[in-house]
Amino acid sequence: MQDGRLGLYYSQWGAYQLELDLLPGPELATQFARRQRAVSSWMWEPECEGACLIDHDERRLLLFCHCGADQSYRLATLAALARTWPGWRVEWAYDGLRQLKAAAGHVVDFAATWSGDPQAGEEWCDVLVTVVHQGRTRAHLVDSAEAVIRSGAGSLDEHRSAWPTITSCPGKVVAGVHLDLDDQTAGVWTSATLRGALRSVGQGWPGWHWSNWEDRAAEQARRVAGALTVPEPDLAAGLRALAAEFDKHQGVASAADPASLLLAVTDLSSAFTHHPTKLTDEEKAVVRTAIAALT
């Protein structure tokens, strides 16, 4: 967004490590965006794994992306972006693509999503659900915080009886939901997105009070202290990982144009072409200095 005009750009591979192409700051990030394929419409939300709004008029960067599904890495990313985007508001889009659309001036229906029932007991489940009932705390791992919220209170007993109970939490979780059946209060935090699930929570949870903890896993940890240890982000570890990923990404970026050329030569759709950021040594040094300053 610049001078009131919105440009939409798409890359098949851009979301995978979007944060690394944003790290060099507003001007270089804007150049990166404009090197991608210009499109006339927004993506279909279920297929969008990451996106950003670079709003030069408001000096605001609004983003969401995978960030390695790692709380620590994501925390480090946001801290580094705050340094490399001085004078800008760097904000996470907890409601995903819809939040970006709304920020760009579009009318958005945040309620129109059904994510299916939350699944549990699978190796990919990385959302911690803690339930307090009659003073006792039980914990489960499911695949989606959004699905827990959207399935509503009416499904809770069925889910609780079907979900396997865990006695310890894995070292990495991407989100958490805390449900206190005794006083009908609940809260959710995430390092991903909720796609607007909390905006219409009253319909599925009558009589309940929900809190949006954004990315504050400590809120859930405090409520289950003594029963379960909830992993919280480690900024130092995240910064080490971010520095390593940035250097690796620059190596990949230097070899990416031949890949794009191959796609063109083999007559594949330009929809698959990705144009990464090419940085000078000085531009790389700015990012590395920003990360190092946080350690």
N, C-alpha and C positions, 0 to 999 in steps of 0.2 A: 504494500500500500504506500503510494507516494503521490503527493499533490492530489489527494482524493481519488486516485485511480488505482484499481485493484488488478494486478496481474496474477494469473494462475499458471503454475508450472508443474510438470509431472516428471518423475523419474521412476522407472521400474525398481531400481535398487537404492534409491536415495534415502529411504527411511531406515535402512539397516544400521547405519552409523551417522545419522543426520547430525547428531551433536558435534561430531568431529569436523564437519564442514561449516558449522556455525561458530566454532571456537575462534577463528581469526578475526571476528568482529563484524560490525554492520556492513561496511562497504564490500568486503570480500565475500561475506555471506550472500549479499544481494547479487553480486556478480555470479556466484555459484548458482543461485536460483535461476537467474536469467539465462544461464547456459543450458538449462534443461528444456524439455519440449513444452512450448506454450500450448495451453488447452483452454477451452471455452467453458468448461463446467467442472464442478467439484467431483471428487471421487465418490464411489459408492462406499459408504462408511465401513461396512464389515471387511473390506479389502484394504483399508488404509491403516498401515502399521505405524505411521509417523507423519507429522506435518508441522509446519510452522507458519506463523504470520509475522512478517517483518514489516512493521508499521512505522515508516519514517515520519509520518505526520504526528503521531503520538509518542514517538521514540519508545516503542514497546515491542519486545520480542515475546511472542506467545507460542509455546511449543509443547509437543509430546512426542516421544519416540521410545524405542525399546530400552536403550541404555543398559544393554546386557542383562536385563531382568535382575539388576543388582542395586539394592538400596544405596550402598556405599559409593558405587560408581556414579549413580545418578546425583547424589548429594555433591560429589566432587565436581561433576559437570556443571551444575547450577552455580556453584561457588566460583568456578573458573569463568563461566560466561558473564557473571556479574563484574568481573575484572576486565574482560576483553570487550565488553559493551558498556563502557562508562557513560553515565548520563541516561541510560536506557532502563526501563523496567523489564526485567527478565522474569517471566512468569510461566509456570507449568499449567497446561490446559487439562485440568482434571476431568473435564467433560468431553475431551477429545475433539474430533473434527467439528462437532456441532458448536463447540465453544469458539473455535476459530471462525466459523461462518457467522455466528452472532456478532463477534467482534468486528467483522468486516461489514456489518450492516444488514445481514440477511435475517429474515424471520425464520426462526428455528423451532421445531417441535421437539422438546427434550424428552417427552414421554413416549414417543413412538418407537420403542425397541422391545423386542422380546428375545432374550439371550438364551432361552432354554433353562432347564433345571440344572442346578449346580451338580457337578459330578465329583465323586470322592473315591479315594482308594486307588487312584492311578498315580504312576510315577511322576507325571507332569503336574500334579496338583501342588500349587505353591502359594495358596491363600489360606491363612490361619483363621479359623472360626473358633471363638471361645464362647461357651454358653454357661451362664450361671443359673442354676435352678435349685431352689430350696437350700441356698447357701453353698452348694457344691459347684465346682468348675470342671467342665469337660471340654476337651479340645479336639478339633478335627482339621484335616487338610482337604480343601476343595479346589476346584479349578477357576472359580470366578467370584469375586466379591459382588460384581454387578448382578450376577444370577441369583445370589442369595437375597439381595435386596428386592429384586423384581419378582421373585417367586412369592413373596409376601408371608405374613405371619400365619396364614391358614395352612401353609405347607410345612411349617417348621417342625411339628411333631413327627411327620412322616420322614422328613430329612434326617432328623436327629436319630431316629431309630435305624435308619439305613446307613448313615455315615460311620465308618470305622473311627474309633476313639484312639487318639495318640496320647502318649504320656510324656513325650519330649518333642521339641520343635526342631526341625532342620535348621542348619545355619543360615539359609537364605530363604526368605519368603518375599513375595512382591506386594502383598496386601494383607489386611487383617480386618475381620468383622467381629465385634464383641456384642453379644446379646445377653442382657440381664432379664430373665423371665420374671424374676421376683418383683422388680419395680418397673418393668416394661420400658427400659431405656436401652439404647443401642448406639454404637458408633462404628465408623469405618475409616480406615486410612488406606492409602494406596501409593505406590510409586509408578503406577500405570494410569489408567483412566477408568471412569465409571460411566461415561456416556450419558450423563444426565439422570442416572438412576435415583439420586437423592431428591431431585426436584419435584417428583410426584410420589414421594414415599408414603405420604399420608393415606393414599388410596389403598395400599396393600397392607399397611400397618396401623389400623385405627387404634387410637389410644396409646400408641407408642411415641416416645420422643427420641429422635435420631440426632446424632452429632456428626458433623463432617470434620474429621481430624486431618484432612489433607494428607500430608506424608508423615505425620507424627506417630510413629509406631510406639513411642513411649506412652501414649495415652492407653493403648491396649495393655502394654507391659505393666503399667501401674495398677490396672484393674484386676490382673490375674497374678500379681506378685505372691510368691509362696506356692502357687499351684503349677506354674509353668514359666519358663524363661523365654521371652520373646526377643528374637535377634533385632538389634538396633544398628543403624549405619555407623561405619567406621570411616571417618573422613580421610584419615591418613592412608588407609588401605585403598580407598577409592581414588585418591590422587595418584598413587603409584600405578594403579590400573589404567587411569585416564592418560597419564604420561606415556605409558607403554603403547596403548591403543592409538594415540595420536601419532607417534613415530611410525608404528606399523601402517597406519592409514596413509601416511605420506608416501611410504614405499609402494603401497597398492595404487595410489593415485598416479604415480609416475608411470605405471604400466597400464593404466586404464584406457588411454586413447587407442592403442593397438587393438584392444578388445572391442572398442566401439567401431573401429575400422573393419574388423572382421565381421561384425554383425551387419554392417552396411554392404560389404562385398558379397556376403552369402544371401543378401536380399531379404533378411529378416526385417520385421516391422521396426520402425524407428521408435516405437513405444518401449522397446527394450534397451535403448541406448541411455547410458548414464555418463554425465560429464562431471568428474570430480574437480575439486579445487586444486589448482596448481599454485603452490606457495614458493616465494623466494626464501633464501636462507634467513633473511632478516624477518620476514613475516612468520616463519616457523619459530624463530627465537622469541618473538613477542608472546606467542602462545606458551612456549616452554617456561618463560619467565613468569607469566601469570600463574601457571600451575605451581611452580617452585615457590612462589611467594606465599602460598597457602599452607605449605608444609611446616 
